Amino acid sequence: MKAAAWSALAARFVCAVVAAALLAACASTPPPARSGRVVMSQHQRWTIRIVPTMTDRWRARVQVWPPEVSPQTSGGINLHFTESASTESAVVQAATASARRYIDASRSTQ
């Protein structure tokens, strides 16, 4: 075979290998998230629920309910919380502080 033919064949082979690697990387699923303990608390008669989860770091879902709304009958207010931590207790502490700041700010506007 001529050098040009070998070069074209090598280029096709490299493209096929790269495509296969990309397809395998996209098709793989991330590790399943591990859920921590659900933490319920109260602040100024509001209910706070923290649901920590672990993938690569601990993160949390934060919800609050005003005093006149029951968590059993309403989905609550989902707070924007993007912090992460290396331990479950640290993310719960940060999420609780964030919820309390939200509640305090909500009460000051009333």
N, C-alpha and C positions, 0 to 999 in steps of 0.2 A: 504494500500500500504506500501511497505517496504521503509525504509529511502533512499536506493540507488535509487529507482524509483522516489521518490519525488525530490531527488537531480538532477537527470537527467532531469526531467520535468522542474524544476526551471531553470536549465542551458539553456535549449532550449527556454524557455520563455524570459529570459534575452537577449539571442542572437537575437531573433525575434524583441524585442523592440529596441535594438541597431541598427539593420539593418534598421528598419522602420525609426528611427530618422535620420540615415545617409542618407537614400534615400530622405527624406523630405528636409534635409538641402541642398543636392546637386541639387535637383529639383527646389528649390526656386530661383527666379530671383533677381538680385540686383536692387536697386532702380534706376529708369531711370536717366541718366545724364541730368543735366540742362545746357543749353548753355548760355553763356554770350554774350555780344556785341562783334562783330568782330572789331578789331582795326587795321586800316591800317596807316602806317607812312612811312617816307622816312629817309634814312641815307646815306650820301655820294652818292646820286642819286640812291641807291638801294631801292627797295620796300620791306617793312616788313609787314607781316600779322600775327596777333595773334588771335587765336580762343580759348578763355577760356571756360572750362566746369567744372561743379561742380558735384561730386558724394559725397564722404565723405569730400574732401577738394578741393579747386580750383587748377586745372592743366591747361596746355595750349598746343595747337599745334602751332608750330612756323614755318613759311615759309618765305623765302627770294627770291628775284629775282634781278639779276644784271641789270644794267642800260639798256643793249641792249635787254633784254627779257621782254616781256609783261605778266603781270599776267592773262590777258584775253586769251592768246594763249598758255601758258605753266603752268604746275602744280607747278613750283617753286622748290626750294631746301628745303626739310624737315629737319629741324635741330633737333638734339637730345637734348631734354629739359625734364628733369625729376623732376624739382623742383615743390613743391606745396606750397600753402599758405592758410591762413584762410579767406582771402578776395580776391575778384576779382581784385581790383586795385593793390594789392600787387603782384599777379601772373602776371598781365599784365606788371607791372614795371620790374619784374625779367626777364620775357621773352624778353622784348624789350632790356634790357641790354645784354642778351645773344646773341640776333641777332646782335646787334651793335658790340660786341666783335668778332663774326664770320666774319662780313663784314670787320672790321678793319684788322683782320688777313688775310683775303683773298686778300685785297688790298696790304698788305705789301709783299706778295709773287709774285706780278706781276711786 
